[in-house]
Amino acid sequence: MTRALDILELFLEGDGTLSAPEVTRRLQLPRTTVHELLTTLAARSYLVPLPEQPGRYRLGVRTYQLGSRYAEQLDLAAEGQRVAREVAETCDETVHVAVLEDTDVIYIAKVDSTHAVRMVSAAGRRLPAHCTSVGKMLLASLPQHELDARIEGRDLVAMTANSLTDPDALRAELTAVRERGVATEHRESNPDVSCVAAPVRDGAGRVVAALSISVPMIRWTEEREAELAELAAKGADDLSASLGHRGAAR
């Protein structure tokens, strides 16, 4: 069983095809053992021989079925809460995970700091996306035509005096978010709090959520912002990995 799994995991690398000699060399197994295992995996549809390249295999439909079932059972909110708790334990600040719905964000996970901080957010609450770091991250991840459809002709409400209410200013901010790979929000949803957020991707590489760290202004500095941006990005990568996204390791 272990050797069969070792073979399947080899297909996660490179171009996704392998020959028996390559498997033998990389796993340092006897040729007869590799032949038997490949034959069994192919018979069970975990591997498929390539007709155009005799002797080479690719992953079969059975692995796709298993992956699809795993994806169906994933709970973004539960995984988000788990990762948010880990990030909060590292920095002792409030951590959120949110998704985008139209022009709002909905918080699906939240772990509070041990410090007493008044937050406008809560799990299940909806806030204007343009006023939050998670929302900016999610808006910045939209294709341009989708973004335009969501903000053109709409009033951008203000939650504080610092909220962005001009569509052109918001577009400029979102361009900067795309370039940086993280989003920030300085007292735009709460006059006493700043936040930094990073994107969460699913197995197909699509941005499906964002993870943020919120900090009272009394503890917010440029150095702290840089530290938390890195931590938010790592947390988002960890959550992405749990959703099946590859290449997110830091």
C-alpha positions in Angstrom: 0.0 0.0 0.0 2.7 2.5 0.9 4.6 1.8 -2.3 1.5 2.3 -4.4 0.9 5.6 -2.7 4.5 6.6 -3.3 4.0 6.0 -7.0 0.8 8.0 -7.2 2.5 11.0 -5.4 5.2 11.0 -8.0 2.6 12.1 -10.6 2.1 15.4 -8.7 5.4 16.6 -10.0 6.7 17.4 -13.5 4.3 17.0 -16.5 2.2 14.4 -14.8 3.4 11.4 -16.8 5.9 8.7 -15.9 7.4 5.5 -17.2 8.2 2.3 -15.3 12.0 2.9 -15.5 11.5 6.5 -14.1 9.5 5.2 -11.2 12.1 2.5 -10.5 14.9 5.0 -10.5 13.2 7.6 -8.4 11.8 5.2 -5.7 14.7 2.8 -5.8 12.4 -0.2 -6.1 12.9 -3.5 -8.0 11.6 -3.4 -11.6 9.3 -6.4 -11.0 7.7 -4.7 -8.0 7.2 -1.5 -10.0 5.7 -3.4 -12.9 3.2 -5.2 -10.6 2.2 -2.0 -8.9 1.7 -0.1 -12.1 -0.3 -2.9 -13.6 -2.6 -3.0 -10.5 -3.0 0.8 -10.4 -3.9 0.8 -14.1 -6.4 -2.0 -13.6 -8.1 -0.1 -10.9 -8.2 3.1 -13.0 -5.8 5.0 -10.8 -3.4 5.2 -13.7 -3.9 5.2 -17.5 -1.4 4.0 -20.1 -0.7 6.7 -22.7 -1.4 5.1 -26.1 0.7 7.7 -27.9 3.6 7.0 -25.6 3.9 3.3 -24.9 5.2 2.5 -21.5 4.2 5.9 -19.9 1.3 6.5 -17.6 -0.8 9.4 -16.3 -3.3 9.7 -13.5 -6.6 8.0 -14.1 -10.2 8.9 -13.5 -10.3 7.2 -10.1 -7.9 9.8 -8.6 -10.1 12.5 -10.0 -13.1 11.0 -8.4 -11.3 10.8 -5.0 -10.2 14.4 -5.4 -13.7 15.6 -6.2 -15.1 13.8 -3.2 -12.5 15.4 -1.0 -13.3 18.8 -2.4 -17.0 18.3 -1.8 -16.3 17.6 1.8 -14.2 20.6 2.4 -15.8 23.3 4.6 -14.2 26.6 3.9 -15.7 28.1 7.1 -14.3 25.3 9.3 -10.9 25.3 7.6 -10.9 29.1 7.8 -11.6 29.1 11.5 -8.8 26.6 12.1 -6.2 28.6 10.2 -7.4 31.9 11.7 -6.9 30.4 15.1 -3.4 29.4 14.3 -2.5 32.8 12.9 -4.1 34.6 15.9 -2.1 32.4 18.3 1.1 33.6 16.5 0.4 37.3 16.5 -2.3 37.8 19.2 -4.3 40.0 16.9 -7.8 39.5 15.5 -8.0 37.4 12.4 -10.8 37.2 9.9 -11.6 35.1 6.8 -14.2 36.5 4.4 -15.8 35.8 1.1 -17.2 38.2 -1.5 -20.9 38.5 -2.3 -21.8 41.2 -4.9 -20.2 44.4 -3.4 -20.1 43.2 0.2 -17.9 40.8 2.2 -19.3 38.2 4.5 -17.1 37.1 7.4 -17.1 33.3 7.7 -14.5 33.0 10.4 -13.2 35.2 13.1 -10.7 34.7 16.0 -10.3 37.5 18.5 -7.2 38.9 20.0 -6.8 38.5 23.7 -6.6 42.3 23.8 -9.8 44.1 24.4 -10.6 45.6 21.0 -13.9 46.9 19.6 -14.5 45.5 16.2 -17.3 46.1 13.7 -16.9 42.6 12.3 -18.3 39.3 13.4 -18.8 35.9 11.8 -21.8 36.1 9.6 -21.8 39.9 9.3 -21.8 41.7 6.0 -19.7 44.9 5.3 -19.0 47.0 2.2 -16.1 45.3 0.5 -14.4 48.6 -0.4 -14.1 49.6 3.2 -12.2 46.4 4.3 -8.8 44.9 3.5 -10.4 41.5 2.8 -12.9 43.2 0.5 -10.2 45.1 -1.4 -8.2 41.9 -1.8 -11.3 40.1 -3.2 -12.3 43.0 -5.5 -8.8 43.2 -6.8 -8.9 39.5 -7.7 -11.9 40.0 -10.0 -11.6 40.2 -13.8 -11.9 43.8 -14.9 -15.3 43.4 -16.5 -16.7 41.9 -13.3 -15.2 44.6 -11.1 -16.7 47.3 -13.4 -20.1 45.7 -13.3 -20.0 45.7 -9.5 -18.9 49.2 -8.8 -20.1 51.3 -11.8 -23.1 53.4 -11.0 -23.2 52.4 -7.4 -22.7 54.6 -4.3 -19.6 53.7 -2.3 -20.8 54.2 1.2 -18.5 55.5 3.9 -18.1 53.7 7.2 -15.5 56.2 8.5 -14.0 59.5 7.3 -11.2 57.5 5.7 -13.4 55.2 3.6 -12.8 55.3 -0.1 -16.0 56.6 -1.8 -14.6 57.6 -5.2 -14.7 54.8 -7.8 -11.5 56.0 -9.5 -9.6 56.2 -6.2 -10.8 52.7 -5.5 -9.7 51.4 -8.8 -6.2 52.9 -8.2 -6.1 51.3 -4.8 -7.1 47.9 -6.3 -4.3 48.2 -8.9 -1.8 48.7 -6.1 -3.3 45.7 -4.3 -2.7 43.5 -7.4 0.9 44.7 -7.6 1.6 44.1 -3.9 -0.3 40.9 -3.5 -1.7 42.0 -0.2 -4.4 44.6 0.7 -4.4 47.1 3.5 -7.0 49.2 5.1 -6.3 52.1 7.4 -9.2 53.1 9.7 -11.7 52.7 6.8 -14.1 50.4 8.5 -13.2 51.2 12.1 -11.7 54.6 13.1 -9.4 52.8 15.5 -8.2 49.8 13.5 -6.0 49.0 10.5 -5.9 45.7 8.7 -3.9 43.7 6.2 -5.2 40.9 4.0 -4.0 38.2 1.6 -5.8 36.0 -1.0 -7.1 32.4 -0.4 -7.2 30.2 -3.5 -8.9 27.0 -4.2 -7.6 23.9 -6.0 -8.1 25.6 -9.4 -6.2 28.7 -8.4 -9.2 30.9 -8.1 -9.4 33.5 -5.3 -12.3 32.3 -3.1 -11.7 34.1 0.1 -9.3 36.5 1.9 -7.6 36.3 5.3 -6.9 39.4 7.3 -5.2 40.5 10.5 -6.7 43.6 12.3 -4.7 45.7 14.7 -5.6 48.8 16.8 -3.8 51.9 15.7 -2.0 52.1 19.0 0.0 48.9 18.0 0.2 49.7 14.2 3.6 50.7 12.8 5.2 50.3 9.4 7.4 47.5 10.8 4.4 45.8 12.3 2.5 46.1 9.0 5.2 44.4 7.1 5.4 41.6 9.7 1.6 41.0 9.7 1.5 41.2 5.9 3.9 38.3 5.7 2.0 36.4 8.4 -1.4 37.0 6.7 0.1 35.8 3.4 1.4 32.6 5.1 -1.9 32.0 6.7 -3.7 32.5 3.4 -1.3 30.1 1.8 -1.9 27.5 4.5 -5.7 27.8 4.0 -5.2 27.6 0.2 -3.2 24.4 0.6 -6.0 22.9 2.7 -8.4 23.7 -0.2 -6.2 21.9 -2.7 -4.1 24.8 -4.0 -0.6 23.8 -5.0 2.4 26.1 -5.1 1.4 28.3 -2.1 4.1 27.2 0.3 6.2 29.9 1.9 
